[in-house]
């Protein structure tokens, strides 16, 4: 009987070892994620593939004019103001560090006053928002706190042409931007460098309406190409499920446990079966000896 008990304990210990092998690693044992590469896209929204602006993570600031609205029913994000008050469109957090680049396309669709503007919010607080610091592009083609742009660029902006804007921020410092119109890129220097605090990003609009194309927030500056999952994929897009996809990928009605989950019960059952067999064999052997004696 002692030999059977010893064998039983050995099998239990073995099954316990198998159980430990099946356990997942502790969070502390996980590998530290590698640093983001320069050029890795943190946020990208393409409005050509989206008809519900709410899915993009973009929200309307609570202090926006009641007569302003945001839509994306066409190929762009449409920012519309109908009075003299502001419209705020706040982007979701991208997790950008202290060096990043913002890229977006825009065109003025309507200008109600010459001092109307589209501004990109570089930092702000809250959902109102407050403490706003923005790159302000006026409807006449000038940019607040930047040197006077080339006449051709000013004409393109005021004429409603599509403009590509690139805003590099290095170590939380803004000192220049790039604007591309008609295939030509202009580099504009700020009159004095601007040190930015942490905060949210987005757009602010007043006395005008504008269409905003694709938006990118990219890690680092000076990259030659974009990388990462959002380099081509949009943050949000309309879901289209075809009948062919449904047939190719039928819904599974049964859930099978992973192999690791079966290791423990199988090992325990095997140990119990072996021990029970040996115990019965021992009893039979003892009984036969008694009958034979």
N, C-alpha and C positions, 0 to 999 in steps of 0.2 A: 504493500500500500504506500509506503514511503517513496518507493521508486516511481510509482504512478504520480504521486503528488509533486515530486521533483520535476518530472517530465512536463506536467501540466504548467508549473510555474515558468519553466524554460520557454514553452510555447507562448505563454502570455507575454513574456518579455520580448520575444521575437516579434509578435504582432504589434506590440507597442512601438518597437523600432520602426516597423513598416509604417505605422501611423505617423510618426514624426517625420518620416521621409516625405509623406504626402502633404504636410502642412505648408502653406505659403510662407514666403520670406517676410520678416518683419519690415515695416516701413523704413526703419533706420538702415536696413541692409540694401535698400534700393539705390541704384546708381544715381549720382548727381547729374541732372540734365546739363548738357553742354550749353555754353553761352550762345546766344543768337548770333548768326552770321550777319555781317554788314550786307544789306540788300534784302534781308528776309522780310516779307510782307507781314505786318501785324494786323492790318485791317484793310479789306478791299470790298467795296460795294459797287456792283455794276447794275444800274437801274434798268437796263434793257431786258434783264431776266427777272424783274420783280414788278409786281403790280400792287403790292400791299406794303406801304412804307413802314408800317409797324414792325414787320419782320426784320427790317434792316438794323434795328436797335436805335434808330434815330427818333428822338422825341422832341416835341414842341415845348419850348420854354414856357413856364407858367406865367411869366410877365409879358408874353407876346401880346400884340394887339388882338383883340377879339375878332377883328375883321381880316386877319391874316390867316393863311393856310398853307399846308404842305401836302403835295401829292407826288405820285410817281406813276401816273397812268400811261405815260409814253415811254420814251427812251432815256429820260433824265429825271432828276429830282427837281420838282418845280416849287420854287419859293416865291410866294405872292403876298404883297402888302397892298392894302386898299385905302390906307390913310397915312398920317404922318408918324405913326408909332412904329416900333420895331417888331421884327419877327425873329425868334431864336429857334434854330434847329440844332439840337445837341447830339453829338455822336456818342456811341457806346465807348466805354474805356478800351483802349488798345493795349495797355500795359507798356507803353513806350517808356524807355529809360531817359537819360539826359541828352542823347544824341539820336535824332530821327529826322525823317524827311516827309513832308506832306505834299501830295500831288493831287490835283483835281483840274477838271475842265469846267468852264462856265461861259455863259453868254448872257448879256442883258436882253430880256424879252420885252421889257417895257421900262421906260424911264419917265417918272412923273415930275421930278425936279432935277436940276443939274447937279445938285449936291447929294443926290441919291447914291447909295453905295451897296456893295456886297462886301462883307467882311468875313475873313476866316478867323474864328476864335482860337487863339493859341493857348489860352488858359482862362478858366473861369471857375466859379464856385457855385455849387447847388444847382437846383433845377429851375431857378428863376431866370437866368443866372445872375450872380453878382461878381464884382472884382474882375471884370472882363478886360482882357488884353487881346486885341484883334489886329490882323493885317487888313486895312481898309482900302478897298479899290473903289474909287469914285466913278460915277457914270461918265465923267468927262475924260477918263483915262489916267488921271493922276492917282498916286498912292500916298496916303498919309505917312509923313516922316521919312519918305524916300525922295531921292533926287528926281528932278523932272524927267519923265520918260521921253523917249524919242517920239516925234510927231506921228510917225507911222503907227506906233503902238497905241498911242492915245486915240487915233482915229479908228483903229480896229476895235478897241474896247467900247467907245461911244457909239460905234456903228453896229453893235450887236454881233460882232464876229465871235467865233469860238476861240477862247484863250486857254492855253495850258499854263497852269501856275505850279511852280515847284518852290517849296519853302524849306530850306535846310536849316536845322537847329543843331548847333554843335556845343555840347556841354552846357545846355540851357541858354545859349547865346544866339540871338538872331542879328545878323548884320547884312545879309543880302538875300535876294530872291531872283528867280528866273521866270520870265514870262515869254511864251511862244505864241506868235500869231502869224498866220500866212506862211508857215514854214520857216520863219526866222525867230531865233531865240535872243532875248534881250536880258542882260544881267543888270540888275538895279541894286545900288548900294544904299543902305540906310544912312541917314544923316548922323545918327549916333547908335551905337550898339544897344540892344535891348536884352536884359537878363530876365528870363522867364521863371516864374514860380510853377510848382506842380499844380495841376488842375485839369479840368475837362476841356474838350475841344468841340468845335461845331461851326455853325454859320450864323451871321447876324445880317439882317436885311432892313433897309429903310428907304422909303420914297422911290422904290423901284421893284421890279420883279426880275428873277433870273432863273435860268435852267442850268443845273449842275450835272455834269457827266460823271464818269467813274471817279471814285475817291480812293486814294491809297495812303496808308500810313506805313512807312517803311523804316526798319531799324537801321540806324547809322546814316552817314552821308557819303557822297562821292562814289556810290556804287555804279557799276556799268550795266548790271542786269538785276532783275528781281528774282527772288527765290522763295521757297516755302510753299505750303499748301494753298495760300491765298494769292500767289503770284498770278494764277489764272482763274482759280475758283472764286466765286463771289461769296461774301459772308452770308447772304441770304438770297434765295431765288424761289420762284414759283415751283411747286412740286407737281410734276407731270408723271403719272403712272399709266403706262400703256397696257392694253390687254395682253400683248406679247410678253411683257415683263412679268405679269401676274402668272401666266402659264409656265414661264421658264423658272419662276421662283415661287412655287406654291407655299402657302402658309403651313408650317408644321404644327400638328395638333398634339404631338407627344413631345415631352421634354426629357431627354436622356441625360442622366447625371454624368459629369466628367469622370474620366478614368481614375483620377486621384481620389474622388469621393467614394469609389467602390473598393479601394484597396483595404480600408480598415474593416468593413463588415465581412469581406471575403476572408481576410486573414484570421479574424476572430472565429468565424464559422469553421474554418479549416482546423484551427487549433482545438476547438471544442469537439469536433468530430473525431480527430485523432485520439484525443485524451479519453473520450467516451468509449471508443473502440478498445483501447488498451485496458480501461477499467473493467469492461465487460469480460475481456479475455482473462484478466486476472481472477475475476470472480469464478469464471468457469473452471479455470485451472485449479483454484482452491477447492471448489466443489468436487471435482473429479478425484482430487487427492483424498478428500474425506470419505468418499464412497469406496475408494480403493483400499483405504487403511483398514 
